[in-house]
Amino acid sequence: MEEVVILEKVYGDRSGFLKLDRKLKALLGDLEVEWKLSAVKKNWVKVSLSGEDEEVSANVVRGEFGEVPYSLRAVEEGGTYRGRFVDLGKVGYGAYVDLGIFSPRPKDALLPLYYLKEHFGGIPVREMIPRFGWVDNLPVEVRVRKVEFGTREVEVEFSDSQLKRLNSWLNDGYDKLFIAGTVSENVERALIRTGHGRDVKRIEELGLMETLLVLKKGTEAPGIIREIGPHIKGAVMGAIKF
């Protein structure tokens, strides 16, 4: 059996398992392999593959979804990794990013406060988070600045492309919603049911269970949250408001 812990999480209403299964059928349908999906530590998804083509299938899955580093020893200074915001607002000295480090024990990486202030101004991190619409599990790409193996500390910064994207979200003048905890199809259905599909300029999948809505000019994020919230009860939403 081959096992791959991919760079996706399933949580909230857990609709991601069904969507991921459909994606795997499209990817692996011509191969002699069966698979099983399960959530491991911190809701990362493990794909267990068995059959004649299990090794080839595992490589296909890694190529499509990526794989968590798993061990702290696999994390390289200067390396770029895809992670998720976690425990936002619980500390005032920065923001934590879960990279999928499980060994020798689970460890999140720190975006330190001095780095955030350098790029986003001198506001406290607990004010920054709601102002920027950040929510737990929002996917972010980071570059590792420092790994301390003795204290098992990892310090990161946003990658250049992620920093450019964040600044674009903050400065383009459109209200936005970040929705985590349900698949984009459920978000689209909620917009249709409430008649607000016409108020959305763009829908973007940030991850399996994370969606960005860019709203049209004149549409305010808080109003959309009130309307669609009851239809996606497993989800958490953050907003950028202009």
Backbone hydrogen bonds, N-H to C=O, Kabsch-Sander energy under -0.5 kcal/mol:
donor,donor_aa,acceptor,acceptor_aa,energy
2,E,49,L,-2.6
4,V,47,V,-2.2
6,I,4,V,-0.9
6,I,45,V,-2.0
7,L,65,F,-0.7
7,L,66,G,-0.8
8,E,6,I,-1.3
10,V,43,N,-2.0
13,D,181,G,-2.5
14,R,11,Y,-2.5
17,F,14,R,-1.4
19,K,15,S,-1.6
20,L,16,G,-2.9
21,D,17,F,-2.2
22,R,18,L,-1.8
23,K,19,K,-2.1
24,L,20,L,-2.4
25,K,21,D,-2.1
26,A,22,R,-1.8
27,L,23,K,-1.9
28,L,24,L,-3.4
29,G,25,K,-1.1
31,L,28,L,-2.2
33,V,31,L,-1.6
34,E,50,S,-2.8
36,K,48,S,-2.0
38,S,46,K,-1.8
40,V,44,W,-3.2
43,N,40,V,-1.7
44,W,41,K,-1.6
45,V,6,I,-0.5
45,V,8,E,-2.1
46,K,38,S,-3.3
47,V,4,V,-3.2
48,S,36,K,-2.7
48,S,46,K,-0.6
49,L,2,E,-3.6
49,L,47,V,-0.5
50,S,34,E,-2.4
53,D,32,E,-2.8
54,E,51,G,-1.7
57,S,53,D,-2.7
58,A,54,E,-2.4
59,N,55,E,-1.7
60,V,56,V,-2.0
61,V,57,S,-2.6
62,R,58,A,-2.4
63,G,59,N,-2.3
64,E,60,V,-1.9
65,F,61,V,-2.8
66,G,61,V,-0.5
66,G,62,R,-2.0
68,V,5,V,-2.3
70,Y,100,G,-1.4
71,S,69,P,-2.8
72,L,103,S,-2.7
74,A,71,S,-1.4
75,V,72,L,-1.5
76,E,74,A,-0.6
78,G,144,V,-3.0
79,G,76,E,-2.1
81,Y,142,V,-2.9
83,G,81,Y,-0.6
83,G,140,V,-3.1
84,R,98,D,-1.6
85,F,138,L,-1.9
86,V,96,Y,-2.0
90,K,87,D,-1.8
95,A,111,L,-2.1
96,Y,86,V,-0.6
97,V,109,A,-2.9
98,D,84,R,-3.4
99,L,97,V,-0.7
101,I,107,K,-0.5
102,F,70,Y,-3.3
102,F,100,G,-0.7
103,S,70,Y,-2.3
107,K,101,I,-1.8
109,A,97,V,-3.0
110,L,154,V,-2.9
111,L,95,A,-3.4
111,L,109,A,-0.5
113,L,93,Y,-2.0
116,L,112,P,-2.1
117,K,113,L,-2.9
118,E,114,Y,-1.7
119,H,115,Y,-1.5
120,F,116,L,-2.5
121,G,117,K,-1.7
127,E,124,P,-1.3
128,M,124,P,-2.2
129,I,125,V,-2.1
131,R,127,E,-1.7
132,F,128,M,-2.4
133,G,129,I,-0.5
133,G,130,P,-0.6
134,W,129,I,-1.6
137,N,85,F,-3.3
138,L,135,V,-1.9
140,V,83,G,-2.3
142,V,81,Y,-2.9
142,V,140,V,-0.5
143,R,157,E,-3.3
144,V,79,G,-2.6
145,R,155,E,-2.5
146,K,155,E,-1.8
148,E,153,E,-3.2
149,F,147,V,-0.7
152,R,148,E,-1.2
153,E,148,E,-1.7
155,E,146,K,-2.7
156,V,110,L,-2.6
157,E,143,R,-2.3
159,S,141,E,-2.1
163,L,159,S,-2.7
164,K,160,D,-2.2
165,R,161,S,-2.0
166,L,162,Q,-2.8
167,N,163,L,-2.3
168,S,164,K,-1.9
169,W,165,R,-2.4
170,L,166,L,-1.7
171,N,167,N,-1.0
171,N,168,S,-0.6
172,D,168,S,-1.2
176,K,240,I,-2.1
177,L,213,L,-2.3
178,F,238,G,-2.9
179,I,177,L,-0.5
179,I,211,T,-2.9
180,A,178,F,-0.5
180,A,236,V,-2.8
181,G,209,M,-2.5
182,T,209,M,-1.0
186,N,183,V,-0.9
187,V,183,V,-1.3
188,E,184,S,-2.7
189,R,185,E,-2.1
190,A,186,N,-2.0
191,L,187,V,-2.1
192,I,188,E,-2.2
193,R,189,R,-2.8
194,T,190,A,-1.7
195,G,191,L,-0.6
195,G,192,I,-0.9
196,H,191,L,-2.2
197,G,191,L,-1.0
199,D,196,H,-1.6
200,V,197,G,-1.3
201,K,199,D,-0.5
201,K,214,V,-2.5
202,R,214,V,-1.8
204,E,212,L,-2.7
206,L,204,E,-0.7
206,L,210,E,-2.3
207,G,210,E,-1.7
210,E,207,G,-0.7
211,T,179,I,-2.7
212,L,204,E,-3.1
213,L,177,L,-2.8
214,V,202,R,-2.9
214,V,212,L,-0.5
215,L,175,D,-2.7
215,L,213,L,-0.6
216,K,199,D,-2.7
219,T,216,K,-2.3
220,E,218,G,-0.5
223,G,220,E,-0.5
224,I,220,E,-1.4
225,I,221,A,-2.4
226,R,222,P,-2.1
227,E,223,G,-1.6
228,I,224,I,-2.8
229,G,225,I,-2.0
231,H,228,I,-1.6
232,I,228,I,-0.7
232,I,229,G,-1.4
235,A,232,I,-1.9
236,V,180,A,-3.1
238,G,178,F,-2.2
240,I,176,K,-1.9
241,K,239,A,-0.5
